[in-house]
Amino acid sequence: MNSENRVLSTALIVLLALSVLVACEQIPVQPAKTDEIARFSSGDELLKAFEDARQSGSGGILYRNFGAMKGVAVMEEAAVEAPQAAADSGRDFSETNVQVKGVDEADIIKTDGDYIYTIAQGNLVIAKAYPADEAKILSTTKLSDFYPQELFIHNDKLLIFGSSSYTFETPKSQTQDGAQGGSTPQQGEPVQGEQVIVEQAIEVEQANAKMMAIRAPDYYPYYSSFMTVKLYDTSDKENPELLRTVDFEGSYLTSRKIGENVYFVVNSYPRYWDVRPMCEDIVPMYRESTNDKKPELEDMQPIARCVDIGYIPPIQAENFITVASISITDEDADVNKEVIVGSGQNVYASLENLYIAQTAWPRYTEVGELAKDFVEKTVITKFGLDNSEIEFLGKGEVKGTILNQFSMDEYDTNFRIATTISGYVDNRDTSTNNMYVLDKDLKVVGTLEGIAPGESIYSVRFMGKRGYMVTFRHVDPLFVIDLSDPENPSVLGKLKIPGYSDYLHPYDETHLIGIGKEVDESIDADKVHTEGAVYYTAIQGVKLAIFDVSDVENPIEMYKEVIGDRGTESPAATDHKAFLFDKEKELLVIPMTVAELKPGQTKDMQGEYTFQGAYVYNLNLDDGFELRGRITHYDDDEVFKKSGYYFRGDYSIKRSLYIDDVLYTLSDSRLQLNDLDDLSRLKALEFEKGENRGYPEIMY
């Protein structure tokens, strides 16, 4: 074969290899399971979708990961329980206050009746909890370079969610000005025409190698933040053993545990560190490991192939959502993943389905004007959950935005959701509130719109064939909504009282417990600029209430308890896991930071902090709220005297639980035991001080 033929042959082989590679990338690869979600047919198609979204900017529908703005509300317990880990202690103990019975939620503290597992000072702490006289800290596991957020337990296994920040050293051989494997053929000196063909072949070969390699950024080192899951064996409480580490590039949204399977949601941004990225460059990275060793760049792989990533028309490709599952009992089981473009905001999960809500904000024109006939919407994506398998089931949308995860509910295969459409025109709040019912395919079948004009939803609770909604402007309307006919929801009755409830908790089928704020609308009434509203100084102390809804057309407030003055706060109003209630024990425990006015101060002023701890009540329908006593982790009041406008402290109580006759309270610095009868202190277990690391900035 002469030199010209050899050169042409080399070029043709390289071009053929490149064409085969590109063709393979463009073939729509179907996932192993059958579903109806649309998937990108090629990497170029995915790249174009993200580039289109970047170009449109705020002119498109933007999906953002906003947190809840006001409070939370607990939903109806599911009728069927999922299998739970058996408690060997045989003792009576409290569990995390969850949204749906049988669907556990991760928290900063868990107990099995014998031991308490908690996250404190950035460490994993396991304590012998019962009996009280034997209580002690058994182990403190340092979690170096890992920032724990919350955990699950199941028999002798423990799963922690948190974040890690990794630094990758980029290999010098992987740069943007060349690619690995590009070499010049050594068949002698070609003539001028042959040289052109050879150079073209080399360029093609280099492009091919570049496509196959993970390219490095222009700068060194490369930083990235990951959502990390760690699985431990806690058979030996004094020496928990790390079994598995899984890293997802992105941020942790939430998780649910059903039986021995844990489902969780991760939000990720595309990785735009290259000016001309390829598809696999922008897909978030992923790693599995059996140790705590920091990963190298070569340890990472894309979270999914480009052609396995789904989307929901119309495509708004700005972020990635990963719904994943992991076994808490089998460290060798596969981690199942479903990746779609979008951004998760709130999650509701039943025993069989998981719903992710995304907010679609108003579309603006090129000149910044709001497009006509466009309102903010909530887009709901439904996934089926079956023994760790995850299957896309459908997508729907409704008008308005939701408050939080508790604005959603599943009942008799239908999905119910409460939303607010915000508005402000001519010094007037034009917000309205809505209730929608969607069928199993997420098609809207029932609509109730225009509830409480000029107000916004502050809490929601669904209870069987009824829904309860609290809105607020200057008084607290509690609406009772009939959902017995899914196609025709209607308001049965309402109660208007001063104040509002951020959180509603079921006492029984016809009574609700509310926690929120007392409001005195007469305070600074002359300063109000919006019709029907109140000035912010009108909001006073924390309010507890019991509502009787047995007469649906005429709900009443049976009992009310107001704690402190303006400035008093409770984490239970915004985090349902901080709320401890046991009807049989007539026990209610609420963490509280109390601010009180001094003599001479007026009610429009901020009170001075006088107490932080837990308020412990006897609660029943005959006597209402009876304060049993208060528990604190602060041994003196010096910290309150030195506090300013905001109060913070490492000994502030955040959670409470009980085991038989002992009440346990948790702060960042202590696990304290008090007698449940007389609230006398039995013991205090001090945590080992950890590093003041803070949480890393998320960088992609």
N, C-alpha and C positions, 0 to 999 in steps of 0.2 A: 504494500500500500504506500503510495507516495505521500510526501509531507502535506500536500494540500488536502488530500482525502482524509489523512489522520486528523488534521485540524478541524475539518468540517464534521468529522465523526464525533470528535470531542464536544464540539459546540452543540450538535444535535442531541447528544446524550444528556447534556446539562439542561438544554431547553425542554427535552421530554420529561426529565425528572421534575423540573419546576412546574410544568403544565399538569403533571399527574398530581403533584402536591396541592396546587391551587384547586384542581377539580375536586379532590377529596374534601377540601375545606368547604367547597360550595355545595356538596351533596347534603341535603337535609337528613341528618341522622336522627332516627326516631328513638326515643327513650325505651328502656326495656318494658316499662309498664305502659298501658294505654291510658291516655287522658286527652282532654280537649284543649289544653293550653297551647297557644301558639309559641313556636320556638324559632329562633333566628336560623336562617338557612345557611349562613356563612359568617365568618368572622368579619368580613367587610360590611355585611348588613348590620351587625351589632355596632361596629365602630361608627357607621353612618348615623344610626339612631342616637347615639350619645353625642355626636358632633352636632346634629340637628338641634338637640335639646340645649346644647351649650350656646349655639348661635341664637336661638330664640330667647334665651335668658328669661327675664321676668315677663316676657310677652306670652309665654306658654303657661300651661297648667303646672304649677310647681308643687312637688310633693316634699314636704319637710318633716323632720322628726321633732315635733313640738311636744313638750311635756304637758301634763294636765295643768290647767290654769287655776282651778279653784279647789275642788275636793273630790271625794270618792263616795260611792254608795254601793252597798253590798247587794247582790242579786239573789234570786230564788235558788235554794238548794236543789240539786238534781235528785230525782226520785230514786235513781239506781246508784249504788256505790261501786266504785272500782275496787279491786282487791288491793289491800294495803298490807304493809309489812306487819306481822304479828308482834304485839308487845309482850315481851316475856315477863315483865315486872308484875303484871296483874294489878297494878295500882291505877288509880284514877288520876289522869293528868290531862292538861289542856294541850291543844294543838294550834297551829297557825290558823288565824281567822282567814278563811279563803272565800273566793267568790262562788264556786260551785262545789258541792259536796262530792268527795271522791276525786277531785282534781286538785292536787296539792300545789302550793306555790312556794317558791324558794324564799327564805328569809335569813336574817342575820343570826337567828337562834332557833334551835330545834331540841326536842327532848324525846326520849323513848321510855320515860318513867324511871329509869335508873341513872342515866347520864344526861348531861347537857352538852351540846355541841354549839359553839358560837364563834363568831369572828370578832376579835378585839385587838386593838392596837396593831392592826394589819397582820395578825397571826391567827392561826387556827387553834382554838382552845377546847380541850375536852376535860370535863369535870365530873367527878363522882358527885351525884346530886342528892341521892336519898339513901339512907336516912340523913337528916340534917347534921347530926353529931359526927357523921363520917364524911361529910362533904369536903372535898378538896380538889384542887386542880391536879389532874393526872398528867397532862402533857400540854406543851406550848410549841407548836410547830411553826418555825420561821418560814415565811413565804417570800423568800428573796426575789426581788424584781417581779413580783406578782402582787397585784392589788385586788384583794378579794372583795366581793360585793355581797353575795348571799349563797346559801347552801341548801342541799337536800340530804336526808338520811334515809336508809332502807336497810334494816337489820344491821349487819356489820360493814356496810358500805356508806361512803359519804362523797358527795359531789359538790364541788365549789365552782361558782362562776366568778370571773373577775377580768382584769385587763393586764396585759403585759406590753412593754415597750422594748422593741428589739432594734439593734443597730447592725446593719449588714455591711461588711467590707466588700467592695466590688472588685472582682478579679481584674487585673490589668489587661488580660487577654480579651475581655469583653468590653469593647468601647464602641462609640458611635461612628468613629472614623474608619472602621474596618470590621471584619467578621472573621471568626475562626475558620480555618480550613481553606482560605483563599490562596491558591498557589498557581504559579505560572507553568504551563506545560513545558517540558524540557526536550522538545523534538527538534532542536536546532533553530537557526535563525530564519524566521519566515520572511517572505517578501512583504511589501507594504500592504497589499490587499489581505494577505493572510494575517498580518498583525492586527488589522481592524477586527477580523473575525475572532481571533484569540482574545482580544481585549473585551469584546462583547461577551464571549463565553465566560471569562473570568468574572465580569460584573454580574452575570446571571448566577454563577456559582456562589459568589459572595452574598448576593441577595438571598439565595436559597439557605445558606448557612445562617444568615442573620435571622431569617424567619424561624428557623428551628431552635435558635438560642434564646435564652433570657437575657435581654440587653441591660446594660448598666446605665445609671444616670450619669449626668455630666459632673456630678459632685461626689465627694467622698466625706464621710460615710453616708449611708442611706438609712433614715429612721422610719419606723412604722409602728403603729399601735394595733394590738390584736385583742380580740375577745378570747379568753382562755378558759378552758374547762379542765379541771383536775379531778380525777377519781382516786379515792383512797380506800384501803382496807383498814378498818378500825377494830379488827378482832382484838388486837393488843392496844388497849386505850392509851397506854403509856408510850407507844411507838407506832403511830399510824404509818402505813406503808403506801407510798405513791405507786399506783398501778398504771396510770395512763394520763397523758397530757394531750389535749387537742387545741390547736390554735386556728382561729378564723380572723383574717384581717378585717377589722371593722369594730363596731361597738355593740355591746349586749343590750337588747331591749327588754326581754322578759322570758320566763320559762314556766312550764307546767309539768307536773309528774303524774302519770296515770299508771298505777301498778308499778312495775319495775322499769318502765320506759320514761325518759325525760325528753320533752320537746322544747325547743328554744328558738328564738328569733334573733337574727343578727342584721344590723344595718351597716352597709359598706359604701364608701365612695369609690368611684373609678380611680385608678392609679395613673394620673397624668404627670409622669415625670419625664416623658420623652415628647419632643415636639412633633414627631411623626410616629406615633405608637402603632403597634400591631394589636390585634384583638387580645391576645393572651397577656399583653402588657398591662391593660387596664382592668383585667379581671382580678378581684381580690385573691390573695394567697392563702394557703391552707397547709397545715402540718399535723401529723400524728406522731407521738413519741411515748416511750415508756419511762422517761426520766425527766429531770429538771434542767437538762443541758440546754444552753441557749442555742437556737438554730442558726445554721449557716444559710446563705441564700439558696444553695443547691438543695437544702432540705425541704424547701418550699415547692408547692405545686399550685396551679390555678385551682380555685375552689370548684370549678366546673369547666367543661369544654364550652367554647363559645356557642356551638350548635345545640348544646343541652340547656342553655339558659332560656327561660320563658319570658313572655311579655304579654301584657293585656292591652289590646287596642283601645283608644289611640295610644301609641307608644310615647311615653314621657320618660326617656332614658336618662335619668340624672344620678340614680343610685342603684344599689343592688339590695335585695332582701333575700336572706337565706333562712329557710325553715329547716331545722335539722333535728335529728333524734339520736339519743345515745342511751345504751343500757346501763343501769346503775348496778347491775348484778354480774354482768359478763363483760370483762375488760377486753375480750377478743371480738366482740360483736361489731359488725360494721356500723359506721356512722352514716346514717341515711341523710341525704340533702336534697332539697328542692330549691333552686335558685331562680329568681325572677327579677326583672328590673322594677324599681320602685323604692319606696321608703316606708317602713312600718311606723305607725304612730301609737296605736293602742291595739291590744290583743284580748279577745275573749275566747275561752276554750270550754267546751262541754266534754263529756266522756268520749265522744266520737268525732268531733269536728273542732277545728281551730279557725278563727276569723281574724284577719288583719285589716285594720281600718287605716286608710290613708286620706289625708285632706287635700282636696284639689282647690287651690285658692283662685280668686277671680282673675280672669284674663284681661290684660291691658293692651291697648293699641300701641302702635309705634310712638305716638306722641304722649303716651302716659295716661290716656283717658281710659276709664273703665268701659269695657265692651258692653253693649246693650244686651239685656236679657240674659245676663250671666251671673250666677250666684255661686258662692262657695259650696262645694259638694264633699260628701264623704264616699270614698270608693271602698267597697268591702270585697276582700278576696277570701274565698273559703277553701280550706284544705281538709280532707278526710284523714283521720288518725286511726290506724289499725295495727296494733302490735308492732310498733316502731316504724311501720310504713307510712309514708306521707304521699297523699294524692291530691292534686289540684281538682277541685269540684266545680268551681264557678266564680263569677264576679258580678257584683251589682253596685248600684250607686243610689244615693238619696240626697236631697237638698240639705244644706246646713253642715255644721261641724259638731262633733261630739265632745263632751266634757272629758271623758276618760273611758277606760275599759268597761266601767260599770253602766255605761249608757247602752250596753248591748246585752242581748239575752237570747237564748234558744229555748223554744217550747213547742212540743208536738210537731217537730220538723220545721216549724216556722222560726224566722229570725226577727226579733223586735229591736228597734233602735230609736233613741230619742236624740234630737239635734236642735241646734240653735242657728238661725240665720241672722247674722249681725247687721246692724244698720244704724246710721245716724244722719238725720236730715233736719236742717233748720233748727238747731238747738234742741232736737228731739230724738230720743232713742227709738228707733223703728224696728228693733230686734223682735223676732217672733220665734216660737218654739214649736216643734213638731214631733209626732210619733208615727213611725212607719212599721208596717208588717211586711216581711218578704217571705216567699215560699222557699222550699228546699233548693230551688235553682236560683235563688236571690233575685226573683222578679217581684216587684212591689205589687202586693195584693190589697193592702189596706193603708189608708192615709188619713191622718188627723193633723191639720196644719193651723197655724195662727193662734196657738195657745199663748196666753199672757203677753200681749203686745207691749213692747217697751221693756221687757224683762229678759233675763237669761237664766238658763238652767244651772242650778247649783248642786243638785243631787237627784238621783233616780234610783228606784228599786222596783224590780219586776217580781210579782208574787203570783204564780199560777196564771189565772185568767185576768189579772189586774196589774196595772202599773201605777207607781206613785212617783210624782215629779215635784220637786221644789224649785221654784224660780224666785228671783229677787230683784227688787228695785228699791223699795223702801219698807215693804212689809214682806212676810214670808207666806206666800200662797202654796199650800200643799194640795196638789191636784190628785184626785182619784180617777183613774182612767180604766174604762171597761175594755178588755181585749178578748172577751169570750167569743165574739164574732170577728175573726182576723180581718175580714174584708170591711168591717165597719167599726173601727175603734171610736170611742166617744168618751167625753168627760162626764163622770157620774156626779161629782161634787168637789168642793174645794173649801179650804180653811185659810183665812188670812189673819195672821198674828204678827206682832212686832218681832223682828229678827229674821234669821234664816238658818237653815240646816245645810252643812256641807256634806254630811254623811248620814245615811239612814241604815239602821240595822234592825232586822226582824226580831221582835220579842216573841210573838206567836202569830197565828194566822190573821189576827185582827188588831194587832198593836205593833207600833214601830217605836224604836228609840232614835232620837235625832241628836246630833252634836253639831254645833255651829257657833253663831255669835248673836248676842243680844244687840238690839238696835234701838236707840232713842231718837226718833226722827225730829224731835223738837230742838235738838242740839245744833246750833249754827244753821238753822233753817234759812236764815237770811242770806247765807253764802252759796246756796244751791243755784247752779247755773243751768241745770238740765231739768226739764219738766218732769215731775213725779219722782225724782231721785232724792238721795240724801247726801249730805256732806260727809266726807270720810270720818270726821270726828264723831259722828253719830254712832259708829260701830263701837260697841263696848266689850264686856268680858265674854268668856266662853259660856254658851248656853247648852244645857242638857234638857231634853224634853221627851215625854212619852205621849204618843198620839194614839187615840182610839179611832179606828177606821171601821168598826163593826157596822155603823150606819154610814154606808158609803156616800150618801148624799149630804151628810152632815158630820164630817170628821171633826173631832175635838182634841184640844190639848189637855190631857189629864193632869200632868205634873210638869213643873218647870224648875230647874235649878240653874242659877247664874253664879259663875265662879270668877272672882276678881273684877278688875276694872279694865279700861282700855289698855291694850298691850298684852293681856293674858292670851296665851296660845296653848294649843294641844296638838301634838303630831297625829293624834288619832283622827283629827278632822281632815287630814290630807293623806293619811296612810292607814288603810284598814287593818294592816297587820299589827298596828300598835293598840288596837281595840281588843280588850279581853272581856268577854261576857259569858256567863254560865247561868242559864235560867234555873236549873235545879239547885244550884248552890246559892241562888239569888245574889250573884257576885258580879260587880262591874268594876273594872280597874282601868283608869284613864291617866296616862302621863300628862303632866301639866306644868307649865311655867307661868307663875302667877305674878301679875303686876297690880299694885294697889295704890290708890290715891292717898296722899298725906293730907292732914287737916289744912284747909285753905285752898287746896287745889280744886279746880272745877272739872266737871265730867268730860269736857272736851279735851282735857290734857292727858298725856301719856302717864300711866301710873309707874311707880318705881318697883323694881323686882324685889319680891320678898320670899319667894319659895320656888323650888324646882323639885319635882318628884312625882309620885303617883297618888292620885285620889282613889280611895277604896270605898265603894258604896255597897250597902244592901239595897237591892232593887226588886220590888214586886208591885203588882197592880193595886194592892190594898194601901200601901204606905208610900209608894213612889220612891224618891231618892233619899236614902238615909246614910249620911256620911259616917262610915265606920272608923275612918282615920286616914292619916297621910303618912307616906313613907318617903324618905329622902336618902340620897347617898352623900350629901354634904354634911360634914360633922359640925360646921359652924356657919354663921351667916356673913362672914367676911366677904365671900365672893359676891354676894348680892350688893353689899355696900359699895363695892368697887366697880360694879357693872355700869355700863352706859345705856345708850338707847336700845341696844340689842344685847341679849344675854346668851352667852355660850359657856360651856364648861364640860370637862371630860367626865364629870360625875353626874351628868344629866341623864335621868332615866328615859330609855327609849322603848323598852319592851317589858312585858310581864308574862309569867306563866305560873301554873300551880302543879304540884305533884302531891296528891292526897291533901294533907293539912298544912302544907308549906307553900308560901307565896315567894316566887323568885323574881327579882327585878334586875334588869340589865342596863348598865351604862358603859361608856367606852373604857372605864377604868375598874369596874367592879361588878361582880355577881353577888347579890345580897339575898339572904334568906330571912324571911320573917314568918312568924307564926300566923296562920291564916285566921285564927280565932281572935286573938287580942292584938295582932300586928307587932308584937315585940320582936326586936332583932335577935335572930338566932346565931347568925354567922355572916361574915363578909369575906369573900374571896377576891383578893386584889390581883389584877392582871399584870403580867410583866410588861413593862413599858417597851413599846416598839419604836421603830424609826418614824420620825415625822416626815414621811415621804411625800404625802399628797398624792393626787392622781395625775398621771401623765397627760399632757396635751395630746389629743388625737391628731395624728399626722398621717396622711396617705400620699 
